[in-house]
Amino acid sequence: QVQLVESGGGFVQAGDSLRLSCAASLRTFSNYAMGWFRQSPGKSREFVAGMTWSGGTTSYADSVKGRFTISRDNAKNTVYLQMNSLQTEDTAVYYCAAERRFRRDSVSDSQTSYDSWGQGTQVTVSS
């Protein structure tokens, strides 16, 4: 498993932007797809965005398409989530996760496909 550490969360106003970062401990980070999930109070954890190991394919939840962008820097073992035009509904704890399968060429939106998780970072968007 991989150790993942998220950062970049905070308290912002609606319409603002934030960039989340997730640093991975694994030297072979570049061989695994990565995902971002979020969980709001009283709700189950949901898929937000994902990227294949090569970076060639991305996938987004409908609720964030056009506003959020996932990217990765394999040289830094880091995956990012750029969040623009934040809305109050985006308030949640955001988690990054690493896929369990080596060099998977598709993005899974299922939590069961990911076997390493960060501790989460809180994002609060106020109106």
Steps between C-alpha positions, in 0.01 A plus 500: 500500500590863452512774759305802378494844659253764384538872545352824372156494653352803667213740546401700192213700358275377225662567165853470634762244401713252688765251397531180694820299497563139584854380555569128467779305667527228240795520263292332228217750539508563127370147437167546676180683421396758756164628611340769710189431707305715744263452788253754633335472843223245493590378153700209369839552341475577130732501202616842383776447243754246385797466270674197351861421579613653170285808540341424165148454631305699755151465636283737701176490690229692318473743789859623454550477123628824357598631844751247637817372335711208611866485409812320610872564516669161507840655561363637827280199582211741533146521370303823500139608492444852374157616611355812343163671540449328831144462622361443848408147388873428458549520876642164607804312616703418191702179477752386246538132425732272306372223274576141597570383145834556332475723192124487467404673176162620614369708787280333757246699696457216751664530840572127496747551215724706727697348784699794636338810644616826647371644825291764325502878485202719585359738243234741619325733258283773644244713323 
